[in-house]
Amino acid sequence: MRSLLFVFFLVSAMVLPSGVFAADSAATAREAWSKLSEAQRADLRGKLKNFKAMSREDRNLVLKRYGRFLDLSESKRRQLRDQYKAFSQLPARERDGIRENFSRYKKFSPERREQMRRMHKRLSNMSPEERRRFREKMRRWKKLSPEQRRQLKDRLGPPR
């Protein structure tokens, strides 16, 4: 039961705004637990089962990430909750695509990641019309053969 309360506390703290948990977090967690529906309790029991099934290393990683989450400002935690909520409401296919892209991104060198961040920032600062033109150019680029791409790169010179 203590483990279940701990997982409930972790999950709740990630989902609920801060301030919900008082100094006596165990008492608060028990009180919050008693207010849950049976379906919500069953869901949390499943999450606890999954948590317990993790290797010690994975559990420690979850706890480390949770600790970093708690170190964030309230506004940043709220932003992350909102992003998670938006992500979880996407169709499964889109979520899988995002996970796949992130997995590829993590394999990039630090220099390549920095380049990607700069490109993303530039794209984010474009007007809708500029973004539309950029996407159209990317569609045309993807249709080029490797030889045509090389020729175009040679003709245009290094990227700015």
C-alpha positions in Angstrom: 0.0 0.0 0.0 2.8 2.4 0.8 4.3 1.8 -2.7 0.9 2.4 -4.2 0.6 5.7 -2.3 4.1 6.7 -3.5 3.3 6.1 -7.1 0.0 7.9 -6.7 1.9 10.8 -5.2 4.3 10.8 -8.1 1.6 10.6 -10.8 -0.6 13.2 -9.0 2.3 15.6 -8.6 3.0 15.5 -12.3 -0.7 16.0 -13.2 -2.0 18.2 -10.5 -0.9 21.8 -9.8 1.6 22.3 -7.0 0.1 23.3 -3.7 -2.2 20.4 -3.8 0.2 18.5 -1.5 0.6 19.8 1.9 3.7 19.2 4.2 2.3 15.9 5.3 2.2 14.4 1.8 1.4 10.8 2.9 -1.8 12.1 4.7 -2.7 14.2 1.7 -2.1 11.3 -0.6 -4.4 9.1 1.5 -7.0 11.7 1.4 -6.7 12.2 -2.3 -6.8 8.4 -2.8 -10.1 8.2 -0.9 -11.6 10.7 -3.3 -10.7 8.7 -6.4 -13.2 6.6 -8.2 -12.6 2.9 -8.4 -11.7 3.2 -12.1 -9.0 5.8 -11.2 -7.7 3.6 -8.4 -7.5 0.6 -10.8 -5.6 2.8 -13.3 -3.1 3.8 -10.6 -2.7 0.2 -9.4 -1.8 -0.6 -13.0 0.7 2.2 -13.1 2.2 0.9 -9.8 2.4 -2.6 -11.3 4.3 -1.2 -14.3 6.6 0.8 -12.1 7.4 -2.3 -10.0 8.0 -4.3 -13.2 10.7 -1.8 -14.2 14.4 -2.6 -13.6 15.9 -0.7 -10.6 17.8 1.4 -13.1 14.7 2.4 -14.9 12.8 3.2 -11.7 15.8 5.4 -10.6 15.7 7.2 -13.9 11.9 7.9 -13.5 12.6 9.2 -10.0 15.5 11.3 -11.2 13.3 12.8 -13.9 10.5 13.4 -11.4 13.0 15.2 -9.1 14.0 17.5 -12.0 10.4 18.1 -12.7 9.8 19.2 -9.2 12.8 21.6 -9.4 11.1 23.5 -12.3 9.1 26.6 -11.7 5.4 26.3 -11.4 4.9 27.9 -14.8 7.3 25.5 -16.5 5.6 22.5 -14.8 2.2 23.8 -16.0 3.6 24.2 -19.5 4.9 20.6 -19.5 1.5 19.3 -18.2 -0.3 21.2 -21.0 2.2 19.8 -23.6 1.7 16.3 -22.2 -2.1 16.7 -22.3 -2.0 17.9 -25.9 0.4 15.1 -26.8 -1.8 12.4 -25.2 -4.8 13.6 -27.1 -3.1 13.2 -30.5 -3.9 10.2 -32.6 -1.6 7.2 -31.9 0.0 7.5 -35.3 1.1 11.0 -34.7 2.4 10.2 -31.2 4.4 7.3 -32.7 5.8 9.7 -35.4 6.8 12.2 -32.7 8.5 9.5 -30.6 10.3 8.2 -33.7 11.6 11.6 -34.6 12.7 12.3 -31.0 14.5 8.9 -31.0 16.4 9.9 -34.2 17.1 13.4 -32.7 18.7 11.8 -29.6 21.2 9.9 -31.8 22.5 13.1 -33.5 25.8 14.6 -32.5 25.6 17.7 -30.2 26.6 19.9 -33.1 23.8 18.5 -35.3 21.3 18.9 -32.4 22.3 22.5 -32.1 21.9 23.0 -35.8 18.4 21.5 -35.6 17.5 23.8 -32.7 18.6 26.8 -34.7 16.7 25.7 -37.7 13.6 25.1 -35.5 13.9 28.6 -34.0 14.2 30.1 -37.5 11.1 28.2 -38.7 9.2 29.2 -35.5 9.9 32.9 -36.3 8.7 32.7 -39.8 5.4 34.2 -40.9 2.7 31.7 -42.0 3.4 32.6 -45.7 7.2 32.1 -45.2 6.5 28.7 -43.6 4.2 27.7 -46.5 6.9 28.6 -49.0 9.5 26.7 -46.9 7.4 23.6 -46.7 6.8 23.7 -50.5 10.6 24.0 -51.1 11.1 21.0 -48.7 8.5 18.9 -50.7 10.4 19.7 -53.9 13.8 18.9 -52.2 12.5 15.5 -51.1 11.6 14.6 -54.7 15.2 15.3 -55.9 17.6 12.5 -56.5 20.8 12.5 -54.4 22.7 13.7 -57.5 20.3 16.6 -58.1 20.6 17.5 -54.4 24.4 17.5 -54.6 24.3 19.7 -57.7 21.9 22.2 -56.1 24.1 22.3 -52.9 27.2 23.0 -55.1 25.4 25.7 -57.0 24.0 27.5 -53.8 27.0 27.1 -51.6 27.2 26.4 -47.9 24.1 27.1 -45.8 23.8 30.4 -43.9 
